[in-house]
Amino acid sequence: MKPVLQRLTPRTLRGRLSLVAVATAALLMTILTAVFNTMVERNLGQQADDELHTRAAAVATTVDTTGSRARVLETGNDVLLDTNVWIYAGNRLLEKPPSAVPGSPLTTAAERLAGKGERICTTVRGERHRSLRLCSDVVAGARVSATVVTALDLAPYRSSADALLLGSLVLDAVMLACTYALTHLAVGRALRPVRTMTDQATQWSAVGSAERFGTARHPAEIARLGASLDALLDRIRAVLRHERQLTGELSHELRTPLARIVAELDWWHARPRTAAETRATHEVIAEAAHSMRSICDTLLDDARDSTHDPATAPGTADVGPVLRRLTQTRETPHGRQIRVEAEDLTVGVTVNILERIVSPLLANAVRYADATVTVRARPAPGAVRIDVEDDGPGVPEEFAADLFQPGRRADHRDGHDGAGLGLPLARRLARAAGGEVTHDPRHRPGARFTVTLPAG
């Protein structure tokens, strides 16, 4: 039974609300129809009784009870009064209808009413299952009394009641059809903003659009739905932005080791190589592949950790060895040198994260330096400071405010194919570990970037 009901239940909210409205209206109309027809039948019955009593009163004027015996006075044109009329003096029948059959249900009921000697009414089933109404009326005299019993066929009244019942049922059916149609239309119009908002939210979420429903004038329920969809769209856009950021950072960081692998393979294919040269190429490729794996692990771990606790960066690293390894593996243009000044210090981040923080700063310093890049590590209260300095042209003042914005570059025509993601990545990783990356605009000449990380 339950699966059948589930199949019959409309699948749309519009259909369900229309069905509920029709069911409610049907219940109310059923009650009203029953009450109305009950009152109609009672009213028609009262009308029949009133007519019978009126006829009985008219017949009573022809009964003489002034003497010692009750008798019926003969009058002209009393045929109508004799129709379905019985007159009794006690148990003695004075007059009966010409068509009355002794022993019939109608005659028996008339005798019974006359025997009670009071003013009452009753309904009996006559021939051909017709319903008949009988009423008795007492004509009292000084010494004797008589009882007048009148009968009336209820078929016209039943016919009127049945016609009213049929009419009310037809009216109920029309009202239910109108209720369903109007409810279906009204609910459809009421839900139209919901369909529109759903379609817009689907389109906006697919592309991470910044458009929102805002605080436009809507009913309270639609306004709350718009606010919920706006919050959901904000979260979706943040996820998409984080996804694009992670993709950009991965491509940015993997570009250098991939370039080393490609360069080594091109060099090795240029001419036949000795076994020693081949082993050296393999070592460079293996180191670059290890670096790529380290980059992927670091950025993916950071992305996972930032969704739970953005302030966690477990592990420690010795600053000096990491800085020296970075400078030794970094290719520098001819005429430029890198100096490392590092004490025996430990920071509270892993080696991979420290490399990812310092590498973009070192790459920028090497790219823009005129002759010298200096990497200096020194202790600070509860932290370690790492300065990366170069003697190049420095950061343009008009670009200083956008220095750490993802995708921003001071000059797109400088011949460098970077995406402007290195500095934002360094700052994000440092802040995730409880540190910071800053630019010193007062440093001259060149540029100075400072990494501050918790001491290990």
C-alpha positions as CSV (number, residue, x, y, z in Angstrom):
1,M,0.0,0.0,0.0
2,K,2.8,2.4,0.9
3,P,4.6,2.2,-2.5
4,V,1.3,2.8,-4.3
5,L,0.7,5.9,-2.2
6,Q,4.2,7.1,-2.9
7,R,3.6,6.6,-6.7
8,L,0.4,8.6,-6.5
9,T,1.9,11.4,-4.4
10,P,3.0,14.3,-6.7
11,R,6.7,14.8,-6.9
12,T,6.7,18.6,-7.1
13,L,6.0,20.9,-4.2
14,R,3.5,22.7,-6.4
15,G,1.5,19.5,-6.9
16,R,1.7,18.5,-3.2
17,L,0.5,21.9,-2.0
18,S,-2.4,21.8,-4.6
19,L,-3.3,18.3,-3.4
20,V,-3.3,19.4,0.3
21,A,-5.5,22.4,-0.6
22,V,-7.9,20.2,-2.5
23,A,-8.0,17.6,0.3
24,T,-8.7,20.4,2.9
25,A,-11.4,22.0,0.8
26,A,-13.0,18.6,0.2
27,L,-13.1,17.8,3.9
28,L,-14.6,21.3,4.6
29,M,-17.1,21.0,1.8
30,T,-18.2,17.5,2.9
31,I,-19.0,18.8,6.4
32,L,-20.8,21.8,5.0
33,T,-22.8,19.7,2.5
34,A,-23.8,17.2,5.2
35,V,-24.9,20.0,7.6
36,F,-26.7,21.9,4.8
37,N,-28.6,18.8,3.6
38,T,-29.5,17.8,7.1
39,M,-31.0,21.2,7.7
40,V,-32.8,21.1,4.4
41,E,-34.4,17.7,5.2
42,R,-35.4,18.9,8.6
43,N,-36.9,22.0,7.2
44,L,-38.8,20.1,4.5
45,G,-40.1,17.7,7.2
46,Q,-41.3,20.6,9.3
47,Q,-43.1,22.0,6.2
48,A,-44.8,18.6,5.7
49,D,-45.9,18.6,9.3
50,D,-47.2,22.1,9.1
51,E,-49.2,21.3,6.0
52,L,-50.7,18.1,7.7
53,H,-51.6,20.1,10.8
54,T,-53.2,22.8,8.7
55,R,-55.3,20.2,6.8
56,A,-56.2,18.6,10.1
57,A,-57.4,21.9,11.5
58,A,-59.5,22.5,8.4
59,V,-61.1,19.0,8.7
60,A,-61.7,19.6,12.4
61,T,-64.1,22.3,11.6
62,T,-66.4,19.7,10.0
63,V,-66.4,17.5,13.2
64,D,-69.2,18.2,15.7
65,T,-68.4,17.3,19.3
66,T,-71.1,19.4,21.0
67,G,-73.6,16.5,21.4
68,S,-73.4,13.2,23.1
69,R,-71.7,11.6,20.2
70,A,-69.1,13.0,17.8
71,R,-70.3,13.2,14.2
72,V,-69.0,14.6,10.9
73,L,-70.9,17.4,9.3
74,E,-71.4,17.1,5.6
75,T,-70.4,20.1,3.6
76,G,-70.1,20.9,-0.1
77,N,-66.8,20.4,-1.9
78,D,-65.3,18.4,0.9
79,V,-63.5,16.0,-1.5
80,L,-60.1,17.6,-0.9
81,L,-60.7,17.3,2.9
82,D,-61.6,13.6,2.6
83,T,-58.3,12.8,0.7
84,N,-56.0,10.8,3.1
85,V,-58.1,11.8,6.1
86,W,-59.3,9.6,8.9
87,I,-61.7,10.7,11.6
88,Y,-62.0,8.6,14.8
89,A,-64.3,9.0,17.8
90,G,-62.3,7.0,20.3
91,N,-61.8,3.7,18.5
92,R,-64.8,4.2,16.3
93,L,-64.0,5.2,12.7
94,L,-66.2,8.0,11.6
95,E,-64.7,8.6,8.1
96,K,-61.9,7.3,6.0
97,P,-60.4,8.0,2.6
98,P,-62.2,6.3,-0.3
99,S,-59.0,4.5,-1.3
100,A,-58.1,3.3,2.1
101,V,-57.6,-0.5,2.4
102,P,-58.4,-2.1,5.7
103,G,-55.3,-3.7,7.2
104,S,-52.9,-1.8,5.0
105,P,-49.8,-0.2,6.7
106,L,-51.3,3.2,6.2
107,T,-54.6,2.3,7.8
108,T,-52.9,0.5,10.6
109,A,-50.7,3.5,11.3
110,A,-53.7,5.8,11.3
111,E,-55.5,3.6,13.8
112,R,-52.4,3.6,16.0
113,L,-52.2,7.4,16.1
114,A,-55.9,7.7,16.7
115,G,-55.7,5.3,19.6
116,K,-53.1,7.5,21.4
117,G,-55.5,10.4,21.4
118,E,-52.8,13.1,21.2
119,R,-51.2,15.5,18.7
120,I,-48.3,13.6,17.2
121,C,-46.7,12.7,13.8
122,T,-45.0,9.6,12.4
123,T,-43.6,8.3,9.1
124,V,-44.5,5.0,7.6
125,R,-43.5,3.0,4.5
126,G,-46.5,2.6,2.2
127,E,-47.0,0.8,-1.0
128,R,-44.3,0.7,-3.5
129,H,-41.9,1.7,-0.8
130,R,-43.2,5.2,-0.7
131,S,-42.7,7.2,2.5
132,L,-45.8,8.7,4.0
133,R,-46.1,11.2,6.8
134,L,-49.1,11.0,9.2
135,C,-50.1,13.5,11.8
136,S,-53.0,13.4,14.3
137,D,-54.9,16.3,15.8
138,V,-57.5,16.1,18.7
139,V,-60.9,17.8,18.4
140,A,-62.1,18.2,22.0
141,G,-65.7,18.8,23.0
142,A,-67.6,19.2,26.3
143,R,-68.4,15.5,26.6
144,V,-66.8,13.8,23.7
145,S,-63.7,14.2,21.5
146,A,-62.5,13.1,18.1
147,T,-59.2,12.5,16.4
148,V,-58.3,13.7,12.9
149,V,-55.5,11.8,11.2
150,T,-54.1,13.2,7.9
151,A,-51.5,11.6,5.6
152,L,-49.2,13.1,3.1
153,D,-46.9,11.6,0.5
154,L,-43.3,12.6,1.1
155,A,-42.2,11.9,-2.5
156,P,-42.2,15.6,-3.6
157,Y,-40.2,16.6,-0.5
158,R,-37.8,13.7,-1.0
159,S,-37.4,14.7,-4.6
160,S,-36.6,18.3,-3.6
161,A,-34.1,17.1,-1.0
162,D,-32.4,14.8,-3.5
163,A,-32.3,17.6,-6.1
164,L,-30.6,19.9,-3.5
165,L,-28.2,17.1,-2.5
166,L,-27.3,16.5,-6.2
167,G,-26.9,20.3,-6.8
168,S,-24.7,20.7,-3.7
169,L,-22.5,17.7,-4.9
170,V,-22.1,19.3,-8.3
171,L,-21.3,22.6,-6.8
172,D,-18.7,20.9,-4.5
173,A,-17.1,19.2,-7.5
174,V,-16.9,22.6,-9.4
175,M,-15.5,24.3,-6.3
176,L,-12.9,21.6,-5.8
177,A,-11.8,21.9,-9.5
178,C,-11.6,25.7,-9.1
179,T,-9.7,25.3,-5.8
180,Y,-7.1,23.0,-7.5
181,A,-6.7,25.2,-10.5
182,L,-6.4,28.4,-8.5
183,T,-4.0,26.8,-6.0
184,H,-1.9,25.3,-8.7
185,L,-1.7,28.7,-10.4
186,A,-1.1,30.7,-7.2
187,V,1.6,28.3,-5.9
188,G,3.3,28.3,-9.3
189,R,3.4,32.1,-9.3
190,A,4.7,32.1,-5.7
191,L,7.4,29.5,-6.5
192,R,8.5,31.3,-9.7
193,P,11.2,33.4,-7.8
194,V,12.5,30.1,-6.3
195,R,12.9,28.6,-9.7
196,T,14.6,31.7,-11.0
197,M,16.9,31.9,-8.0
198,T,17.8,28.2,-8.4
199,D,18.7,28.7,-12.1
200,Q,20.8,31.7,-11.3
201,A,22.5,30.0,-8.4
202,T,23.4,27.1,-10.6
203,Q,24.9,29.4,-13.3
204,W,26.8,31.5,-10.8
205,S,28.2,28.5,-8.8
206,A,29.5,26.9,-12.0
207,V,31.8,29.9,-12.8
208,G,32.4,31.2,-9.3
209,S,30.6,34.5,-10.2
210,A,30.6,37.4,-7.7
211,E,27.0,38.2,-8.4
212,R,24.6,37.7,-5.4
213,F,20.9,38.0,-4.7
214,G,21.6,40.7,-2.1
215,T,18.9,42.4,-0.2
216,A,16.3,42.9,-3.0
217,R,12.7,43.3,-1.9
218,H,11.3,39.8,-1.5
219,P,8.9,38.1,0.9
220,A,10.6,37.0,4.1
221,E,10.9,33.3,3.1
222,I,12.4,34.2,-0.3
223,A,14.8,36.7,1.3
224,R,16.0,34.0,3.8
225,L,16.5,31.6,0.9
226,G,18.5,34.3,-1.0
227,A,20.7,34.9,2.1
228,S,21.3,31.2,2.4
229,L,22.1,30.8,-1.3
230,D,24.5,33.9,-1.1
231,A,26.4,32.2,1.8
232,L,26.6,29.0,-0.1
233,L,27.8,30.8,-3.3
234,D,30.4,32.6,-1.2
235,R,31.7,29.2,0.1
236,I,31.7,27.7,-3.4
237,R,33.6,30.7,-4.8
238,A,36.1,30.5,-1.9
239,V,36.6,26.8,-2.8
240,L,37.1,27.5,-6.5
241,R,39.4,30.4,-5.7
242,H,41.4,28.1,-3.4
243,E,41.5,25.5,-6.1
244,R,42.7,28.0,-8.7
245,Q,45.3,29.3,-6.2
246,L,46.6,25.8,-5.5
247,T,46.8,25.0,-9.2
248,G,48.6,28.2,-9.9
249,E,51.0,27.7,-7.0
250,L,51.8,24.2,-8.1
251,S,52.5,25.2,-11.7
252,H,54.6,28.2,-10.5
253,E,56.7,26.1,-8.2
254,L,57.1,23.1,-10.5
255,R,58.2,25.3,-13.4
256,T,61.8,25.5,-12.2
257,P,62.5,21.8,-11.6
258,L,60.7,21.0,-14.9
259,A,62.9,23.5,-16.7
260,R,66.0,21.8,-15.2
261,I,64.8,18.4,-16.3
262,V,64.1,19.6,-19.9
263,A,67.5,21.4,-20.0
264,E,69.4,18.4,-18.9
265,L,67.6,16.1,-21.4
266,D,68.3,18.6,-24.2
267,W,71.9,18.8,-23.2
268,W,72.2,15.0,-23.0
269,H,70.6,14.5,-26.5
270,A,72.8,17.2,-28.1
271,R,75.6,14.7,-28.6
272,P,76.9,11.4,-27.3
273,R,77.8,11.5,-23.6
274,T,80.1,9.5,-21.5
275,A,78.9,7.3,-18.7
276,A,80.0,9.8,-16.1
277,E,78.1,12.6,-17.9
278,T,75.0,10.4,-18.2
279,R,75.2,9.6,-14.4
280,A,75.5,13.3,-13.7
281,T,72.4,14.0,-15.9
282,H,70.5,11.2,-14.1
283,E,71.5,12.7,-10.7
284,V,70.3,16.2,-11.8
285,I,67.0,14.8,-13.1
286,A,66.5,12.7,-9.9
287,E,67.1,15.7,-7.7
288,A,64.7,17.8,-9.8
289,A,62.0,15.0,-9.6
290,H,62.6,14.8,-5.8
291,S,62.2,18.6,-5.6
292,M,58.9,18.3,-7.6
293,R,57.6,15.6,-5.3
294,S,58.6,17.7,-2.3
295,I,56.8,20.7,-3.7
296,C,53.6,18.8,-4.4
297,D,53.6,17.2,-0.9
298,T,54.2,20.5,0.8
299,L,51.5,22.5,-1.0
300,L,49.0,19.7,-0.8
301,D,49.7,19.1,2.9
302,D,49.3,22.9,3.5
303,A,46.1,22.9,1.6
304,R,44.7,20.1,3.7
305,D,45.9,21.5,7.0
306,S,44.5,25.0,6.2
307,T,41.0,23.6,6.0
308,H,41.2,22.3,9.6
309,D,43.7,24.4,11.5
310,P,45.4,27.2,9.5
311,A,47.8,27.9,12.3
312,T,49.5,24.5,12.4
313,A,52.9,23.8,10.8
314,P,54.5,20.9,12.8
315,G,58.2,20.1,12.4
316,T,61.5,21.9,12.7
317,A,64.3,22.8,10.3
318,D,68.0,23.9,10.6
319,V,68.1,27.3,8.8
320,G,71.8,27.3,7.7
321,P,71.9,24.0,5.7
322,V,68.6,24.8,4.0
323,L,69.7,28.3,2.9
324,R,73.0,27.0,1.6
325,R,71.4,24.2,-0.3
326,L,69.0,26.6,-1.9
327,T,71.8,29.0,-3.0
328,Q,74.0,26.1,-4.3
329,T,71.2,24.7,-6.5
330,R,70.1,28.1,-7.7
331,E,71.4,29.0,-11.1
332,T,72.7,32.6,-11.2
333,P,73.4,34.7,-14.2
334,H,77.0,35.4,-15.1
335,G,78.5,38.1,-12.8
336,R,76.1,37.7,-10.0
337,Q,76.8,36.0,-6.7
338,I,74.9,34.9,-3.6
339,R,76.2,35.3,-0.1
340,V,74.8,33.4,2.9
341,E,75.2,34.6,6.4
342,A,73.5,32.1,8.7
343,E,74.0,31.2,12.3
344,D,73.1,27.9,13.9
345,L,69.4,28.5,14.1
346,T,66.3,26.3,14.1
347,V,62.8,27.3,13.0
348,G,59.5,25.6,13.9
349,V,58.5,24.6,10.3
350,T,59.5,21.6,8.2
351,V,62.4,21.8,5.7
352,N,60.0,21.7,2.7
353,I,57.9,24.6,4.0
354,L,61.0,26.6,4.7
355,E,62.3,26.0,1.2
356,R,58.9,27.0,-0.3
357,I,58.9,30.2,1.7
358,V,62.5,31.3,0.9
359,S,62.7,30.1,-2.7
360,P,60.4,32.7,-4.3
361,L,62.2,35.5,-2.4
362,L,65.6,34.1,-3.5
363,A,64.4,33.7,-7.2
364,N,63.2,37.3,-7.3
365,A,66.5,38.6,-5.8
366,V,68.6,36.7,-8.3
367,R,66.5,37.9,-11.2
368,Y,66.6,41.6,-10.3
369,A,70.0,41.9,-8.6
370,D,72.8,43.8,-10.3
371,A,75.7,41.9,-8.7
372,T,75.0,40.6,-5.3
373,V,72.3,38.7,-3.4
374,T,72.6,38.4,0.4
375,V,70.7,35.9,2.5
376,R,71.1,36.6,6.2
377,A,69.5,34.6,9.1
378,R,69.6,36.0,12.6
379,P,67.7,35.4,15.9
380,A,64.8,37.5,17.1
381,P,62.8,37.3,20.3
382,G,61.0,34.0,20.1
383,A,61.6,33.9,16.3
384,V,64.1,33.7,13.5
385,R,64.5,36.4,10.9
386,I,65.7,35.7,7.4
387,D,66.6,38.7,5.2
388,V,66.9,38.3,1.4
389,E,68.5,41.4,-0.1
390,D,69.6,42.4,-3.6
391,D,71.2,45.4,-5.1
392,G,68.9,45.8,-8.0
393,P,66.4,48.6,-8.9
394,G,64.1,47.6,-6.0
395,V,60.2,47.6,-5.9
396,P,58.5,50.5,-7.6
397,E,56.6,52.6,-5.0
398,E,53.4,52.5,-7.0
399,F,53.5,48.7,-6.9
400,A,54.3,48.3,-3.2
401,A,50.7,48.0,-2.2
402,D,50.0,45.2,-4.6
403,L,53.3,43.3,-4.0
404,F,51.6,40.3,-2.3
405,Q,48.5,40.2,-4.3
406,P,48.2,37.0,-6.4
407,G,48.7,37.4,-10.1
408,R,50.1,41.0,-9.8
409,R,53.4,41.9,-11.5
410,A,55.1,45.3,-11.6
411,D,56.1,45.0,-15.2
412,H,54.7,42.4,-17.6
413,R,57.2,43.4,-20.3
414,D,60.3,42.6,-18.3
415,G,60.9,39.3,-20.2
416,H,60.1,37.2,-17.2
417,D,57.2,34.7,-17.6
418,G,56.3,34.5,-14.0
419,A,52.6,34.5,-12.9
420,G,53.0,36.7,-9.8
421,L,52.3,33.9,-7.4
422,G,55.7,33.4,-5.6
423,L,55.4,36.2,-3.1
424,P,51.8,35.5,-2.2
425,L,52.6,31.9,-1.7
426,A,55.6,32.7,0.5
427,R,53.5,35.0,2.7
428,R,50.6,32.5,2.9
429,L,52.9,29.6,4.0
430,A,54.6,31.8,6.5
431,R,51.3,33.1,8.0
432,A,50.0,29.5,8.2
433,A,53.1,28.7,10.4
434,G,52.5,31.7,12.6
435,G,55.1,33.9,10.8
436,E,55.2,36.7,8.3
437,V,56.8,37.9,5.1
438,T,57.3,41.6,4.7
439,H,59.0,44.1,2.4
440,D,61.2,46.9,3.7
441,P,60.4,49.9,1.5
442,R,63.2,52.0,3.2
443,H,66.0,49.6,2.1
444,R,68.3,51.2,-0.5
445,P,69.6,50.3,-2.9
446,G,67.7,47.3,-4.2
447,A,65.0,45.4,-2.2
448,R,64.9,43.6,1.1
449,F,62.3,40.9,2.0
450,T,62.2,39.6,5.6
451,V,60.8,36.2,6.7
452,T,59.9,35.9,10.3
453,L,59.2,32.4,11.6
454,P,58.7,30.9,15.1
455,A,61.9,29.6,16.6
456,G,62.1,25.8,16.8
